[in-house]
Amino acid sequence: MEWQTEPLEPLLAGTLALLHLHATSDLDRPVCPRAAFKLAHNLHRLANHPAWSDAMATVLARLSGAWRERAHQAAIAGDADGDNEVTLLDFG
């Protein structure tokens, strides 16, 4: 039996999209602003890597933007509670 490989980018993009959907489906679960910001930053760095196709870079950039927004919203909610120490940066 010969092992056939499938293209990696569609598999990775689909997996990331499913993870994103799963992580954002419970609206009652609070978002950790630090974790959301780190995820957004890592996705941003990945999106700008030259090895990706344009389609994959677009998926990564969209996910980065969504998580950056979640980080900002979580930080705002934390500021309202007086317990947030996260300084969010605009990285792109």
Buried (B, 14 or more C-beta within 10 A) or exposed (E): EEEEEEEEBEEBBEEBEEEBEEBEEEEEEEBBBBBBBEBBBBBBEBBBEEEBEEEBBEBBBBBBBBBBEBBBEBBEBBEEEEEBEBEBEEEE
